[in-house]
């Protein structure tokens, strides 16, 4: 592929195991809009512009007229179907409102004791007698998947299957065959549940979607399954990676583990610093609707724009020593959940799961520490970041 010729040489970073922060830091200083011309998965032959500075990232996210979300339908539509991530304007507001009520902070509290706490306690109970475990396999991949399945109305005993499908659907642009197979399998599984809710609503989010109306018309099947293929993967994969990132920060910094164990009022601060330091989703996609300019770089109409929130959250003009994990950092709003009309719908649920999950893990796994006989955890990835394993030991109660 052709590389940007304006004072910055952008090196390839592996999608799964990459470590992009050093390149993003160089870009913020030397060439804050990285241009790559063609040959990018999910973008095709159009030019791609990666936006790395905090102010520029926020500007793009808050200007949907100039930078449309419709490109998400191009690279994720084949795997998710018709989805609100690809909508703009009034259409987006209308369809977002169909599910927004279920994710308001005031509504989520009723799930804390009925769904969230039992889910994390079940995961902990399975490994607590063992004295050692991989927290990714034992907790972080299981817990959020069980929660989002319960919220939507999918049997929680099948949450592991939904976790697998979610990863394959999200990876569809890189692995189309697996992504399409997972998309079909998820729909086939959901079809009898949808028909059952049509006949007899159950008071869950699936029932709400099945019976929702827009302008007097119920959702088409394509939009209904598009909602579900978005909500289930988003609720499962992003939070599991984020929880793993927070646990990694505590485990590799034992002094932080000691502080948080002793003062649980620090848990919300831990969550927000994790979101800034290592958000699970590093970038979102937009497409320019008209010729524009960002940081002196011309963006042509039709150009793909990668809004790199992972870079923006480490912008040294906003955060001191941005690469360090600092529980005492002065409050600065991060943009891990995005900004503007497409700000993450599930951010309140993610924070609630993180708070309940972290406290339960610290309570249920005494003296939690890294396994000295295993390699230490590594947070890795380009678009999605998290540890692949978290080997630990702990005292058996």
N, C-alpha and C positions, 0 to 999 in steps of 0.2 A: 504494500500500500504506500501511497505517497505521504511523506511526513511534512508537518508544518515547517516552513522555511524561515519563520520570523523569530530568530534568536532562541529557539527552544527545540531540543531534540527529545521527542517523547519515545521512551523505550517500551517494548512490549512487557506487560505484566500478566502472568498466568491468572486466568479467571477464577480458579479455585483456590490456589495457594499463594496468590500474589500479596505483596506488601507495597501498596501504592503511595504511602504518605510522603516519602522523601521526594518523589517526583511531583506530587501535588504542591509541596512546599516550594520547590524550585519554580514551578509554574506560577504560583502566586507572586513571586518576586520578579520573574523574568518575562513571563508570557501568560497572563492570567486567563486568556481564552485559548485553549489548545485546539488547533484545527487538524483534523485527519480527513483525508479525501478518499472516501470509498473503501469498500472491502470490510466493513464492520458488521458483525452479526447483529441482526435486528434493524440495521440501518440501510443496508444495501450499498448502492453506489453514490448516494447523496453525501455531501460533506457533513461531518460531525464536528460540533463545537462543544468542548467541555469547559464549563464555567466553574472556576475554582475559588474566587474570592467571595467573602461573606456578603458584602453589599450587592455585588452583581447577582449572586444566587438569589437573594431575597427579591431583587428587582424583577427577575424573570418569573419567579413563582407568583408574584403579586400582579402580573400583567398577562392574564389569560387571553386578552384580545390580540396581543402581539405574539405570544408564545403559547400555542394551543396544546392541549393534552391529546389531541386526536391521534397522534403517532402511536400511542399505547395500543390502539386498536389494530395497528398494522403488525406489531411484533408480538403482542400477547393475545390478540383476538383469535387467532387460529387455535389456541389452547384453552382460552377462557370463555370465548364467545363474546356476545355483546356486553360490554362492561362500562360502569360509570367512570372508570379511570380515563376513558377515551372521550368523554362528553365534556362540553363546555357550556357556559352561559345558563340560560333558564332550564334547558334540558337537564343539565347536570344538577342544578339545585332541586329540581322536581324529583329526580330519581334518588338523589342522596337523602332527601327527606323521608323516603320510604323506610329507611333503616336507621336514620340518625337518632331517633328517639330511643332505640334499644341500647345505644352506646353513650348516652348522656351519663355524666358522673352520678347524678341523683338516682338513676335507674340501676346502676351497676352495684350499688351497695346491697341490694337484695340478693345478688349472686355470691357475695363474699362468703357467707356462711353456708349457703345451700349448694354451691358448685365449686368455688375456687378453693376454699380451705380443705374440704374433703378430698379434692383431687391431689393437692400437694401432699397431704398427710398420707394418702394411700401410697404414693410414690416413695416417700421417706420410709414408711413401714416395711416396704419390700426390701430395702437395702440396709436398714439400721442394724439388724442382727449380724451383718457380715463383717463389719469392721473396715472394709475397703470396697471401693466401687469406682466406676467411671460415671461421673455425674451427668455427662451428656446422655449416655445410654439409659441410666437409671432414673434421671429426673428431668433434665431440661428439654429433651425431645418429647417426653411423654406428657408432662404437666400442661403446657399451653394447648396441645392438641386435644386433650380431654376437655379442657374448659371450653374451647370454641365449638367443639362438637355438641356439648351440652347446651350451650347458649342457642345454637342454631336449631337443635332438635334431632341431631344424629346420635344413635346409640354410642355411648362412650366406649363400649367394649370394642368398637371398630375404629377407635381413634388412631391406633398405630397404622392401620391401612391408609387412613386419610393423611397422616403425616407423610407416608411414602408417596402417595399421589401428589400431595402438595409440592414436595421437592421436585418431582418430575415435571409438573406443570410449570413451576417457576423457572425450571431449567430448559423449557421447551425451545427457546431460540437457539440454545447451544446444542441440544439433542432432540431434534424434531420428532423422530420416531417414538422415543420414549414419552415425550410430552403429549403427543396426540393419543397414544395408547392410554395414558393416565387420564386424560380428559374424557375419553369415551367411557372408561371404566367408572369414573366418578359419576358421570351422568346416569349410566345404567344402574348403579347402586341407588342413586337418589330418586329415580323415577317412581318406584313404588311408594317411597316416603311422601313424595309430592302428591300422588294420587290419594293416599290415605288422609293427608291434611285437607285436601279439597273436599273429601267426604265428611271429615270430622276434625275441625281445628283443635289444636292442643294447647294454645296459649304460648307457643314458642315463636322464635323469629321465623322459622320456616313457614308456620301457619300464617304469620303476618304477610310474608312475601307472596304466598300462594293466593291470598285473598285481597292483596293491595290493588288499588285502582289508580290510574293516571288519566285524567280527563274522561272519567267514566268507563275506561277500558282496563281490564285486568292485564297484568304483564304477559307478554308473549313468552312462550317456552324458552326462546333464545335469551331473552333478557332475564328471565327467572334463573336459568341455569348459569348465566353469566354472573349474576349476583353471587350465587353459591360457590362457583369456581373461584371467585375473588375472595369472598369472606373466609372460607375455610383455609385456603393456603396462607392468606395474610395473617389470620389469627393464630395459625400454628407456627409457621416457620420463623417469622420475624421476632416474635417474643422468645422463642426458644434460644435463638442466637443471642439476643440481648441479655437474657438471664445468664447464659454461659459467659458472656463478656464481663458482667458484674462479678460473678464468682471468680473468674480468672484474676481480676484486679485485686480481690481480697486475698486469694491464695498465693499470689506471687509477691504480695506486700503484707507480710504477717503483722506488721505494726498497724496497718489499716484494719485487718481482721480483728485485732485486739480492741481497737477503738470502737468499732461498730458493735462487737459483741457486748461491750460494756455500756454503750449508749445507743439504744435503738432509735433515738430521735434523729440519728445520722442516716438512717436508711433512706428517707426521701432524697437527701443530698447525694448519697451514693448512687441512687438511680439516675438523677439528673446529670451527674458527672459522667456516668457510664454512657448515657445517651450522647453527650458531647464528645467524649473521648473515643468511644468505639460503638457508634450506632450500627445496627445490624444491616441496614440498607443504605448504601453510600450515595446513591444517585437516583434521580428520577428523570424521565424523558419528556421533552417538549419538541415542538416543531414551529419554526418561524412562519407566521402567516403573511408577513410583509418584509421588505428589506429594512434592516435595523442595524444598530451598532452597539457593541458592549465592550467597554474598556479599550476603545480605539480600534477594535476588530469589526469589520463589516460582516454582518450575518445576512445572507441572502434569503429571500422568501423560499420556503421549502427546505431550508437547512435544518438538520436534526440538531437538537441541543440537549446535552447531558448536563443536568444541574447537579453538581457534585457537592451534596450536603456534607459528606464526610470530610471534604477539604475545607469547606466553609466553617465547620465546627472546630477547625484547628488553625484558623486565620490569626496570625500573631498580632495583627492590628486590633483585634478584639479581645484575645485571650493571651495573658502572659504565660510563658513556658507551655505552649499549647499541647505538646506531645506528652506531658506528664499527667498522671492521674492525681488530682489534688482535691481532697475533701474540703480544704479550707479556701478554695477558689471563690473570689467575690462573685456574686450572682450575675450572670450574663445569660440572657435567653439564647439557648441553642436552637437549631432548626432541624433537629433529627426527625421531627414529625412533619417537616415541610412548613409551608406558609401559604397564605392565600386561600382561594376557594377549595383547593384539593388537599388542605391540611388533613393529616391522617385521622380517619373516622374512629379508629380503635385506640387512640392514644390514652384515653382514660382507663380503658380495660387493661392495656399493657402496663400502665403504672400500678394499677391495683394488683394485677397478677405478680408483678415484680415485688411489691411491698409485702404481700402475704407470703409469697414463695420464699423470699430471702429470710424473713423472720422465722418461718417454719423450718428452713434448712439449718439455720444457726441454733434453733432450739432442739431440733431432733437429731443432729449429728454432732455430738460434743467433741471439742478439740479438733475440729475439721482442719485438715492440713494436706499439703501435697504428698503424694506417695513417693517416698525417696527412692524406690526401686524402678520408677517409671520416668520417662522423659517429661519435662515440664510442659504445660499446655502452651499452645501457640494460637493466637487469634489470627486468622488468615482469610483471604478471599479478596476479590475486587469489587463486585457489585453487592454480594452478600458476605458479611463477615461474622466469624464466630470460631470458637475452638472445636475441632473435630473430636477431641477427647479431653476429659478432665479427671485424670486418675488421682484419687484421694484416699487417705486413711482417716479413721476417726475412732473415738472410743465407743465401745459397745455399752449401751445403757445397762 
